[in-house]
Amino acid sequence: MIKSTLIEQLKTYTPKEIREFGEYVHSPFFNKNQSVIKLFDYIRKHYPDFEEKKIKKEYVFGKIFPKVEYNDGFMRTVIFNLTSLADDYLAHKRFKQNYFVEKWYLLYELNERMLDKQIEKNMKELSKEFSKVNVHEADYYYNKFVIEYEYFYYLNRLNLDKIEKFINNSDIENMFNHLTYFYLLRAIKHYDYYINAKDIYNINFKTEIFEDIIKNLKPEAYEEIPVISLYYNVLMLHLREEDTSYFFKVKKQIADIEKYINKYETADTYINLENYCKKKIRKGNKAFLNELFDILKIEIEKELFSIHGFMSAKFYRCAVDTALRLKEFEWTLEFMKKYRSKLPSAAAENTYNYSLALYEFASGNFNGSLEILSKVKYDAVYQKTELRCLTAQLYYELQMEESLYAHLDSFRHCLSNDRHLAEDRKIYFINFIKLLKSLANSREKIEKSDTEYLKKVIGEEEMLYNKEWLLEKLSELEKK
């Protein structure tokens, strides 16, 4: 079959892009190889299905080079050249879509050719275009920097050895500032991603250089750059977790400056608010359960959940779990039905079934929940742990002691051997296993001293999965 990477790429093209790519291939400026043109013209006829038997190398060779003996080396070369053109087309397409990057390269060439009038003309146009940009993010500041740098180079060239002629009227101060803003915005985002990932996975990177920078950062110096202030406060959500004021600062800031950042950055900010709420909930702060639900509803209303047109399975499960913990049964059912079709096809069945099992569990239909849960197969670490926890809860509710003990032992063994899960997360789930096992033992032989001890341990333990449910089960034992 024709090189799979070429066909995979062409399958992603829209009809308009296939047409444009055809013009690209046929243009003598980009391609003069007639064999490549023949190959593309043949493949194009089979877009978008690309039926396998019609695109076998030998079959295609016979169609585009009739009466010529098949030459595998030559055919591979033609396919390679068309694949390279496809890569070039995508790069060219993206380049043409970024006005400021295109102008930056133009200024570079104009400087090299000393076309000074054209440089001045383009700088005036660029100044007008920059004034129209409302979204002031990292790329905005980087684009400003590189274009100001080219202009600075132009002034320096015009006034060689006469720096006093232009130094005070140049954009040198802005160049420093814009490069700094770009770095801070990108670096804070990367560090924030690292911290969030570290909370789940067992990873450790050397980040001391940035940590030293952030310690000396004075956020008040960037008051005129609201995006930096927002990113800084988002970072403080994780670095100063006990100070809840940062949560409310970020929640207000994102509402105020949403129009100045793109949808992806807005969505990322809400994800950080989500993660902060989850941390506080895990540590027993119930007030943040309502906050989390509010954040999720904002994301749904603004459609910030959309990743390439889909809702992530993680977001879907989180919305269901949060709503059920607040006894929002009607909202949960409506949400599950409405957004099931928004899930990526590969994850849709597992995600929906897991969520339905959660719903049935919260509704008290434990047998139904266990039956649905048996259909769910997860691969990701955090998904497996959630699945095992719900299974354990169901075994407990159904008084399936033998299954429960065997499951908890297996669960503990899996956690101990898992190299990917962060140690804090392991402790979080191991404590759940220990205390659920103690609850099950106490149920077989109820002693007041046991329940009092468990109440103290569960109440004081911060690193504990589903503390609320464990306390609820303990309360039921106390009543007996």
N, C-alpha and C positions, 0 to 999 in steps of 0.2 A: 504494500500500500504506500501511497505517497506520504512523505514525511509527516508524522502525526502532528508535530508542532505547527506546521503550516496550516493544516486543515482545522486544528483546534482554534487557531487564531482567526481564520476566515469565518468560522462559525459564529464568532462574536460580532462580526461586522453587520451593521444595518444595511438595508438595500442602498441607501445613499452612500455609505462608506464603500460598498463594493463598487459602485459606479465611480466614485472618486479614485479608488485604488486602480481601477481600470485605466483612467486618464493618466494616473501616475506612471503605471507600467508602460503605457503607450507613448509617454512623453520622451522624446530623444534626449532631453536635458537630464532625465533621471535614469533612462535605460535605452541602450541601443541594441540589446541582444534579442534578435528575432525569435530565437528558440524559447526564451522566457515569455515573450508575448504570446506565442502559440500555446504554451502550457497554461498561462493564465486564462486565455480565451476559452480553452477547453474546460478548465475547472469551474469557471464562472457559470457555465451552463448547468452545472449540478449543484449550485448554491440554492438553498441553504442546507439541503439534506445530505449531500455528498455520499450517495449510495456507495457502499464499500466496493462492490464488484466493478463499479464504473471508474473508480480512482486507483485501481491497482497499477503499479508502475509499468508493468509490461503491456497492460491493456491500453493505458494512456499513451505510451510511446508509439504503439501501433496506430493510434488514431491521429496523432499530431505529426508523426514521421512515417507515413505509409511507404511501403516498399523498401524500408531501411532495416537492416538487421539490428535487433535489440542490443544496445550497449549500456550495461548497467552503470558503469563509471560516468559516462556522459549524462545519463538520465539523472543521476544523483547530483551532478554539478548544476544542471538546469534547475532542479528542485531547490538546491541550496541558494542559488541566485535569486529565485523568486521569494524564498523565505526571507532573505536579507532585504529585499525590496519592501516586503510587508512590514518588517521591523522599521525600516527607514520611513515608510509612510506614516506609521503611528507616531514616531518621534517628530516628524515634520508637522503632523496634524496638531500635536500638543504644543509645539513651538509656536505655530501660527495663532493658537488660541490665547497665548499670553502676550498681550500688547506690550507690556513694559520690558519683558525679556527680549522680545524682538527688537525693540528700540535700543536697548542696551547694546546688543551686538551691532546694530547699525551705527551707533555712536562710536563704537570701538573701531569699526572699519573707516568711518569718516575721519577719525583722528589719525589713523595710520596713513590715510591719503591726503591729510591736511586740507580737507574740504571745509573750511571754517564757516563760510556763510550757511552751509547746510547744517552744521552743528548748531549754530545760533537759532536757526529756524526750528529745528527739531526740539531744542530745549524749551522754546516758547510753547510749542504744542504739548510737550510733556508736562509742563507746569500746569497747563489748563486741565489735562487729563487727571493729574494727581488730585487736583482740587475737587474733582467729581467723585472721588473714591470715598465711600462712607465706611467701608470695612477696614479698620486699621489694625491688622494683625501682623504676625511675623513676616510674611511675604511682602506686605506693603512696605515695611521698614527696610527690608533687604533690597527691594527694587529701588527705593529712594537712594539708599547708600550707593549701589553700583552705578547708578546714573549720575549722582553727584560726584562720584569718584572720576568718572569719565570726563565730566565737565571741568573738574579740578585739574586733571591731566592736560586738558585743552588750554586752560588758562596758564598753567605752568609752562607749556610749550610756547605759547605766544609771548610770554614775559620771561624768557630764560635768563637766569641770573638777576632778575629784577623782581624778586618775590614781594617787595614792598608795594608794588603796583597793584597787586590783586589779593594779597593774603587777608586783608580786613574785609574785603567785599566777596570773598568766596564762601562756599558752603562747608568749610572745613569743620566748623563746630557741629553743624548738622550731621556731617558724615560720621563723626565720632558717636554722636547720640543715636543715630539711626542704626548703626552697626551694633551698639550696645543693646538697644531695644530688641533688635532681632535675636541676638544671642540669648538674652534673658528669657524672652518668650519661648524660644525653642528649648533652652536648657531646663527651664522650670517644667515644661510639659514632659520632657523625657524623664526627668527625675521623679515627677509625679507618677508617671506610668510605672517606673521601677518600684516605687513604694507600694503601689496597688498590687503589682504582681508578687512582690515579696510577701505580702500579707497572705497569699494563698500558696505560693510555690516555694520550694526550697532553693532559692537562688541568692547569690551574693556577689555583687560587682564592686569594683573600687570606684567610689564616688567622692573621695575626700576633697578633691580640688573644688568641685562644685559646692560641697557642703561648707567649705571655708568662705566661698563667695557669698552664699546665702546668709551666713551668720553676720556678715558685715553689710548686707543690703539694707538700705534705708527706704522703706516703701513710700514715705512722705516725699521723697525726691522725685517720685514718678507720678504725682497726683494728676498731672496733665495727660498722662497715658493710662487711661482707665483699665485697659486690658492687662497691663503689667500688675496693677493693683489687684485686679481680679485673680490673676494666676498666682500671685503671691499669697493671697488669702486662701485660695484652694490648697496650696501647698501646706499652709499652716493648719489646715483641717487635720492633716496627718501628723505633722511634726509637733503640734500643740493640741493634741486630741482632747485633753481635759478642759480646754477653754472653748466652751460651746459658742461663744460670741462670734467666732469665725464662721460657723455654720450659717448664722443669721445674716452676717455681713455678705457672704457669698450669695445667699438666696436673694437678698435685696439687690446686690450689684448686678447679677445676671439678668434680672428683670429690667434694670435701668439701662444697661448697655448692650442688650441683645442685638439691637440694630447695627452695632458697630463690629460685630463678629459674625462669622458664617455659621451655618446650621451645625456643622460638625463640631466646631468649638463649643457652641451652645450645648449640644448634646453631651459632649465630654464633661462639661462643667456639672451638668445634672447627674451624670454617672458618678462623679466624685461626691456629690451631695448624697446620692444613694448609698455609696460605700461607707460614708461617714455614719449615716443613720444605722446601717447594718452593724457597724462596730459598736455603736452605743447600745443597740438592742441586745447584741451578744453579751454585753456587760451588765445587762439587767435594767437599762433605762427605758422603761415602757413608753415614755412620752414620745420617743423617737419613732415608734411604730406608726403613730398618726402622721408624723412629719414625713416618714418614708412614703406613706400612702398618698400624701399631698404631692410629693415630688413625682411619683409615678403617674399620677393623674395629669399633671402638667405636661409630662413627656408624651403622654398619649394624646392629649388635646392638641399639642403643637406638632405631633407626629415626629418627635425627635428620636423615637426608637428605630426609625427606618435606616437600615444598613443595606445599601444597594437595592432598595425597594422592599426589603424584608424586615420582619421583627426578629430580633435575636431570641433564641430559645431561652437563654438565661433571663432576659427581661420578662418574657412571657411567664416563666415559672415564678419569678420574683413577685410579679403583680398578683398572680393567683394566691401564692402563699401569704403575702401581706394582707390581702383582702380577707382571706379566710381567718386569719388570726384576729382580725377585727370584727369577725362575724358578719361580713358583708357578702352574704350568700347570693343574693339576687344580682348584685354587681358582678360577682365572680362568674356566674353562669353566662351573663350577657357578654362579658369580656371574652370568655373562652370561645364562645360561638362566633362572635364578631371578628376576632383576630386569628382564628385558627388558620385561615387561608393565607395570612400574612407570614406564616412561618416558612423557613426554607424547606423545600421538599424533603431533603435528606434527614431533617430533624423533626419534621412535623408530627409523625405518628408517635414517636417516643415522647415528645414534649407534651402533646395533648393527652396521651394516656397517663403520664406521670401526674399531670395537673388534675385530671379527672379522678385519679386515685387519691390525691390530696383532698379534693372536694368531698368525695365519698367518706374519707376518714373523718374530716371535720364535721360531716353530717351524721356520723355515728354508724354508717354502713360499713363495718370493718371487713366482713366477708367479701363484699363487693369490691372494696378498695384493694384487698389482697389479690383478688382474681385479676383485676385490671393491672395491678403493679407487676404481676408475673409476665406480662407482655412487654415490659420496658427493658431495653438493653442499652446500657450506656458505656462509653469508652473513657470519657474525660474523668480525671481524678475527682474534682469537686462534685460532679454529677453522681459518681458511684457512691460517694460518702453520704450524700443526701438520700439516695435510693436505699442504702443499707439502714440508715436511721429510721426512715419511714417503715421499712420492713420490720425492724425491731419493735417499733411502737405498735404495729398491727399484731405481731405475735403476742405482745404483752396484753393488749386489749382483748384478744381472743383466748387468753389463758393457755396458749400453746407453749408451755414451759420448756419442753425438750427442744423444740425448734428454736425457741428464743435463746437458750443457753448455747446451743451449737452455733447459732448465727452470730451471737455476740463474741464468742471465742474466735470464729473465723474473721469477723470484722476487725477485732483487735490485732490479729496476726497480719492482716492485710495492711493495716495502718503502720505497724512496726516495720514492715518490709518496704513500704512505699518511699522511694527516693525523691519523689517530686513534691510531695506535700510539705508545706512549711511546718516547722516543729510546733509553733503555737497552735496551728490548726489541728495537728495530731493530738495535742493535749486537750483541746476543745472537744474533740470527739471521744477520746479515751475516757475523759471524765464522765461523759454521757453513758458510755458502756458500763463503767464501774457502778455508777449510781442507779442505772436502770436494773442492773443485776442485783443490787442490794434491795431495790424495791420489790423485785420478783421474789427474792428470798424472804423478805419480811411478810409478803402476802401469804406465803405458805405457813408461817408461824409468826403471828402478829404480837409484837411486844411494844409496850408504850415507850420503853427506853430506846428501842430501835428507831421508831418514827421520830422521836424528839431529836435524836442524833442526826438522822437524815435531813430533817428540816433545817437544822443548823448548818450542815455541810452544804446542802443545795443552795440555801439562802446566801451563804458567804462566798461560794465559788463563783468567780467572774468568768473563767474560761470553761464554759459549759453550754453545749448545744441544747436548745429547746428547754431552757430552765423552767419556763412557765408551765409547760405540759408536765414536767416531772413534779413540780409543786402541786399541780392539780391532782395527779395520781396519788401523791403522798397524802393529800387532804382526804381523798376517798378512803385510804387505809386508816387514817385517824378516826374517821366516823365509824368504822367497823369496831 
